[in-house]
Amino acid sequence: MNKKKYTIKDIARLADVSKGTVDRVLHRRGKVSKKALEQVNQVLEAIDYQPNPIARTLKNNKIYRICVLIPDQTVDPYWNPAHEGIKDAENEFKAFGVLIQKYVYDPLERCSFLKESQKALDSVPDVLLMAPLYRQESLEILQNCKTKNVLVVFFNNYIDALNSELFIGQDLHQSGRVAANLIDKLTKAEDTVAVVHIDKEPHMQLKENGFKEYFEERKKTPQKIITANFNSDCAKTFEKEVAEFLHLQRHITAVFITNSKSYRLLEVAKSINSDFVTIGYDLLEENINCLIQGEIDFLIHQKPKRQAYLGVSYLVEHFLFDKKIPEKMLLPIDIISSENFKYYLD
């Protein structure tokens, strides 16, 4: 049996009050006498009244402003799927009084990050959804948002100084352990493995920590681990430094690359006939090609599109349905090989 839909007029008649009184009770605005409030609430309870938050939002012409602070995908193609996820969410929820504005910053320029974050805050948003590549600056933005009573949700990059702040992404420390477990299965105890950071960001250290922790916890003698950092701003300098490193460390049998730029290192390795087990991140076209050709053994999929989409959708549901935003939404850590990558492509 279909449940009867009660109008404000119906509720007013049952409670023996005016329609204006019912409207004030339902929308929690204006003054209502104690007696009238009790009469209306008794009727609402009796009919099991369920408000329609979307209709209420549209009626009140309330626009919720979500500002997204995100890196420029033309500078780093890793962020292409995240922009797609935001676009999908925008198309899905634009009819419900939700305005999504992107503030795109150069991931290689700290000043760009600060400039765009300030623009976002100046727009007086209800919430700031941000990918925090710069640790100290992100903490300063967080504090600024708290002062302005702006909700902040982080996605993709976790900052170790955060406690109860909202985060959507992967457990980066654990993903480092997953990479270590894969390399452990593909190497011997006496082998040397390398952790390689290309254009290192703070969150990559969490991956390295998890990677090393895995081997440190083993009872038998662990593989020797060395760490290297490279900056890819200048292609010639990058190629020269990587080639020198691989030449000096010819005994390396496996490499764990902590971001989406595995293909950059492998281009150099291929040119000098250097070969090793490789574990990297993310389904960039270049990485997939390396996976197919056997140059990358496994990729860990960080799901940037899913992260960005969920970030927006959780916020919309919070505004429209008063749903609680999870403090931490940790996505599964998927291991991609040449045999299953097709099932992860959008």
C-alpha positions as CSV (number, residue, x, y, z in Angstrom):
1,M,0.0,0.0,0.0
2,N,1.3,3.4,-0.9
3,K,1.9,5.7,2.0
4,K,-0.3,8.9,1.9
5,K,1.6,12.1,1.1
6,Y,0.6,14.8,3.5
7,T,0.8,18.5,2.6
8,I,1.4,21.4,4.9
9,K,-2.4,22.1,4.6
10,D,-3.2,18.5,5.8
11,I,-0.8,18.8,8.8
12,A,-2.2,22.2,9.7
13,R,-5.7,20.8,9.7
14,L,-4.8,17.8,11.8
15,A,-2.9,19.9,14.3
16,D,-5.5,22.7,14.4
17,V,-3.0,25.4,13.6
18,S,-2.3,27.6,10.7
19,K,-0.2,26.6,7.6
20,G,2.3,29.3,8.6
21,T,2.8,27.7,11.9
22,V,3.5,24.3,10.3
23,D,5.9,25.9,7.9
24,R,7.8,27.6,10.7
25,V,8.1,24.2,12.6
26,L,9.2,22.3,9.5
27,H,11.8,24.8,8.5
28,R,12.8,25.8,12.1
29,R,12.4,29.4,11.6
30,G,10.4,32.1,13.3
31,K,8.6,31.9,16.7
32,V,6.1,29.2,17.5
33,S,4.3,28.8,20.8
34,K,5.0,25.8,23.0
35,K,1.5,24.5,22.6
36,A,1.4,24.8,18.8
37,L,4.9,23.2,18.6
38,E,3.6,20.2,20.6
39,Q,0.5,19.9,18.5
40,V,2.4,19.9,15.2
41,N,5.1,17.5,16.5
42,Q,2.4,15.1,17.6
43,V,0.9,15.0,14.1
44,L,4.3,14.7,12.5
45,E,5.0,11.7,14.7
46,A,1.6,10.1,14.1
47,I,1.9,10.3,10.3
48,D,5.6,9.5,10.3
49,Y,6.4,12.6,8.4
50,Q,9.6,12.5,6.3
51,P,10.8,15.8,4.9
52,N,12.1,16.1,1.4
53,P,15.5,17.9,1.8
54,I,15.9,18.4,-1.9
55,A,12.5,20.0,-2.3
56,R,13.3,22.2,0.7
57,T,16.6,23.2,-0.8
58,L,15.0,24.2,-4.1
59,K,12.2,26.0,-2.4
60,N,14.6,28.0,-0.3
61,N,16.8,28.8,-3.3
62,K,19.8,27.6,-1.2
63,I,22.9,27.2,-3.2
64,Y,25.7,25.1,-1.7
65,R,29.1,26.1,-2.8
66,I,31.8,23.4,-3.0
67,C,35.2,24.7,-4.0
68,V,37.7,22.1,-5.3
69,L,41.4,22.8,-5.0
70,I,43.1,20.5,-7.4
71,P,46.3,20.2,-9.4
72,D,46.5,21.0,-13.1
73,Q,46.1,17.9,-15.2
74,T,48.0,19.4,-18.1
75,V,51.1,19.6,-15.9
76,D,50.6,16.1,-14.3
77,P,48.3,13.8,-16.3
78,Y,47.8,11.7,-13.1
79,W,45.1,14.2,-12.3
80,N,43.0,13.7,-15.5
81,P,40.7,11.1,-13.9
82,A,40.2,13.3,-10.8
83,H,39.0,16.1,-13.0
84,E,36.7,13.6,-14.8
85,G,35.3,12.5,-11.4
86,I,34.5,16.0,-10.4
87,K,32.8,16.6,-13.8
88,D,30.7,13.5,-13.4
89,A,29.6,14.6,-9.9
90,E,28.8,18.1,-11.1
91,N,26.6,16.8,-13.9
92,E,24.8,14.5,-11.5
93,F,24.0,17.0,-8.8
94,K,23.8,20.4,-10.6
95,A,20.0,20.2,-10.5
96,F,19.9,20.2,-6.7
97,G,21.3,23.6,-5.8
98,V,24.9,22.6,-5.7
99,L,27.6,24.8,-7.3
100,I,31.0,23.2,-7.8
101,Q,33.9,25.5,-8.6
102,K,37.4,24.2,-9.4
103,Y,40.5,26.1,-8.5
104,V,43.4,24.6,-10.5
105,Y,47.0,25.0,-9.3
106,D,50.3,24.0,-10.8
107,P,51.5,21.0,-8.7
108,L,55.1,22.1,-9.2
109,E,54.6,25.6,-7.9
110,R,54.0,26.2,-4.2
111,C,53.0,29.8,-4.9
112,S,50.3,28.6,-7.3
113,F,48.9,26.4,-4.6
114,L,48.6,29.3,-2.2
115,K,47.2,31.7,-4.8
116,E,44.4,29.4,-5.9
117,S,43.6,28.4,-2.3
118,Q,43.2,32.0,-1.4
119,K,40.9,32.6,-4.4
120,A,38.8,29.6,-3.2
121,L,38.4,31.0,0.3
122,D,37.6,34.5,-1.0
123,S,34.6,33.0,-2.8
124,V,33.1,32.1,0.6
125,P,32.5,28.4,0.1
126,D,30.5,26.1,2.3
127,V,33.3,23.5,1.9
128,L,36.7,23.2,0.5
129,L,37.6,19.8,-1.1
130,M,41.4,19.8,-1.7
131,A,44.3,17.6,-2.8
132,P,47.0,18.8,-0.4
133,L,50.4,18.4,-2.2
134,Y,52.2,20.9,0.1
135,R,52.1,19.9,3.8
136,Q,52.8,23.1,5.7
137,E,50.8,25.3,3.4
138,S,47.9,22.8,3.6
139,L,47.9,22.9,7.4
140,E,47.8,26.7,7.2
141,I,44.8,26.6,4.8
142,L,43.1,24.2,7.2
143,Q,43.5,26.5,10.1
144,N,42.3,29.5,8.0
145,C,39.2,27.5,7.0
146,K,38.4,26.6,10.6
147,T,38.6,30.3,11.5
148,K,36.2,31.1,8.7
149,N,33.9,28.1,9.6
150,V,34.5,26.4,6.2
151,L,34.4,22.7,6.2
152,V,37.5,21.0,4.7
153,V,37.7,17.6,3.1
154,F,41.1,16.2,1.9
155,F,41.4,13.6,-0.9
156,N,44.2,11.6,-2.6
157,N,47.1,12.9,-0.4
158,Y,47.0,12.2,3.3
159,I,48.9,14.5,5.7
160,D,50.4,12.8,8.7
161,A,49.7,15.7,11.0
162,L,45.9,15.4,10.5
163,N,43.9,13.7,13.2
164,S,40.1,13.9,12.9
165,E,40.1,15.7,9.6
166,L,38.0,14.2,6.7
167,F,40.0,12.2,4.2
168,I,39.1,10.2,1.1
169,G,41.8,8.1,-0.5
170,Q,44.0,5.1,0.2
171,D,46.0,4.1,3.2
172,L,49.3,5.2,1.7
173,H,51.4,3.5,4.4
174,Q,49.6,0.2,3.8
175,S,50.0,0.6,0.0
176,G,53.8,0.8,0.6
177,R,53.5,-2.5,2.5
178,V,51.6,-4.0,-0.4
179,A,54.4,-3.0,-2.8
180,A,57.0,-4.5,-0.4
181,N,55.1,-7.8,-0.2
182,L,55.0,-8.0,-4.0
183,I,58.8,-7.3,-4.3
184,D,59.5,-9.7,-1.5
185,K,57.9,-12.5,-3.6
186,L,59.9,-11.5,-6.7
187,T,63.4,-11.1,-5.0
188,K,65.7,-13.0,-2.8
189,A,66.9,-12.1,0.8
190,E,70.3,-11.1,-0.4
191,D,69.0,-8.8,-3.1
192,T,69.1,-5.0,-3.1
193,V,65.9,-3.0,-3.8
194,A,65.4,0.7,-4.3
195,V,62.7,3.1,-3.3
196,V,62.6,5.9,-5.9
197,H,60.8,9.2,-5.5
198,I,60.3,11.3,-8.6
199,D,59.3,14.9,-7.8
200,K,58.8,13.9,-4.1
201,E,55.7,15.0,-2.3
202,P,55.1,14.6,1.5
203,H,52.6,11.7,1.1
204,M,55.2,9.6,-0.7
205,Q,57.2,9.3,2.5
206,L,54.2,7.4,4.0
207,K,54.6,4.9,1.2
208,E,58.3,4.5,1.8
209,N,57.7,4.1,5.5
210,G,55.2,1.3,4.9
211,F,57.6,-0.3,2.4
212,K,60.5,-0.3,4.9
213,E,58.4,-1.4,7.8
214,Y,57.3,-4.5,6.0
215,F,60.9,-5.7,5.5
216,E,62.0,-4.6,9.0
217,E,59.2,-6.8,10.5
218,R,60.5,-9.9,8.8
219,K,62.3,-12.5,10.9
220,K,64.9,-13.5,8.3
221,T,67.5,-11.1,7.0
222,P,65.6,-8.6,4.9
223,Q,66.6,-7.3,1.5
224,K,68.9,-4.2,1.5
225,I,66.9,-1.1,0.7
226,I,68.3,2.1,-0.8
227,T,66.4,5.3,-1.5
228,A,66.8,7.8,-4.3
229,N,65.1,11.1,-5.1
230,F,64.9,12.7,-8.6
231,N,63.4,15.9,-9.9
232,S,62.0,15.7,-13.4
233,D,61.6,19.4,-14.1
234,C,64.6,19.4,-16.5
235,A,64.4,16.3,-18.7
236,K,68.2,16.2,-19.5
237,T,69.2,16.6,-15.9
238,F,66.7,13.9,-14.9
239,E,67.9,11.5,-17.5
240,K,71.5,12.1,-16.6
241,E,71.0,11.6,-12.8
242,V,68.9,8.5,-13.3
243,A,71.4,6.9,-15.6
244,E,74.2,7.6,-13.2
245,F,72.2,6.1,-10.3
246,L,71.4,3.0,-12.3
247,H,75.0,2.6,-13.4
248,L,76.3,2.9,-9.8
249,Q,73.6,0.6,-8.5
250,R,73.8,-2.1,-11.1
251,H,73.1,-4.7,-8.5
252,I,69.6,-3.5,-7.9
253,T,67.1,-6.2,-8.6
254,A,63.8,-4.4,-7.9
255,V,62.5,-0.8,-7.8
256,F,59.5,0.7,-6.0
257,I,58.5,4.0,-7.6
258,T,56.2,5.9,-5.3
259,N,54.0,7.8,-7.8
260,S,52.6,7.7,-11.3
261,K,55.9,8.4,-13.1
262,S,57.4,4.9,-13.4
263,Y,57.5,5.3,-17.1
264,R,59.9,8.2,-16.8
265,L,62.5,6.1,-15.0
266,L,62.0,3.2,-17.3
267,E,62.6,5.2,-20.4
268,V,66.1,5.9,-19.0
269,A,66.6,2.3,-17.9
270,K,65.7,1.0,-21.3
271,S,68.2,3.3,-23.0
272,I,71.1,1.9,-20.9
273,N,69.8,-1.7,-20.9
274,S,69.1,-1.7,-17.2
275,D,66.6,-4.3,-16.1
276,F,64.8,-4.9,-12.8
277,V,61.5,-5.8,-11.2
278,T,59.3,-2.7,-11.1
279,I,56.3,-1.8,-8.9
280,G,54.7,1.6,-9.5
281,Y,51.4,3.4,-9.3
282,D,48.5,4.4,-11.5
283,L,47.0,3.6,-14.9
284,L,48.5,6.3,-17.1
285,E,48.7,5.3,-20.7
286,E,52.5,5.3,-20.6
287,N,52.5,3.0,-17.5
288,I,50.0,0.7,-19.1
289,N,52.2,0.4,-22.2
290,C,55.2,-0.5,-19.9
291,L,52.9,-3.0,-18.2
292,I,52.0,-4.7,-21.5
293,Q,55.6,-4.8,-22.6
294,G,56.7,-6.4,-19.3
295,E,58.8,-3.4,-18.1
296,I,56.4,-2.9,-15.2
297,D,55.5,-5.9,-13.2
298,F,52.6,-4.5,-11.1
299,L,50.8,-1.1,-10.7
300,I,48.9,-0.1,-7.6
301,H,45.7,1.6,-8.6
302,Q,44.9,4.7,-6.5
303,K,41.5,5.4,-8.2
304,P,41.9,9.2,-8.5
305,K,38.6,9.5,-10.4
306,R,36.7,7.6,-7.7
307,Q,38.3,9.7,-4.9
308,A,37.3,13.0,-6.5
309,Y,33.8,11.8,-7.3
310,L,33.2,10.4,-3.8
311,G,34.5,13.7,-2.3
312,V,31.8,15.7,-4.0
313,S,29.0,13.1,-3.6
314,Y,29.6,12.8,0.1
315,L,29.4,16.5,0.5
316,V,26.2,16.8,-1.6
317,E,24.5,14.1,0.5
318,H,25.6,15.9,3.6
319,F,24.0,19.1,2.5
320,L,20.8,17.6,1.0
321,F,20.2,14.7,3.4
322,D,22.1,15.6,6.5
323,K,24.2,12.5,6.1
324,K,27.4,12.3,8.1
325,I,30.6,12.5,6.2
326,P,32.9,9.6,7.1
327,E,36.1,10.8,8.8
328,K,38.1,8.4,6.7
329,M,37.0,6.7,3.5
330,L,39.9,4.4,2.6
331,L,39.5,2.8,-0.8
332,P,40.8,-0.7,-1.6
333,I,44.4,-1.1,-2.7
334,D,44.1,-2.9,-6.1
335,I,47.1,-4.6,-7.7
336,I,47.1,-4.3,-11.5
337,S,48.9,-6.6,-13.9
338,S,49.1,-7.0,-17.6
339,E,46.4,-9.6,-17.3
340,N,43.7,-7.5,-15.6
341,F,44.3,-3.8,-16.4
342,K,41.6,-3.7,-19.0
343,Y,38.9,-4.2,-16.3
344,Y,40.0,-1.0,-14.5
345,L,39.9,1.3,-17.5
346,D,36.8,3.6,-17.6
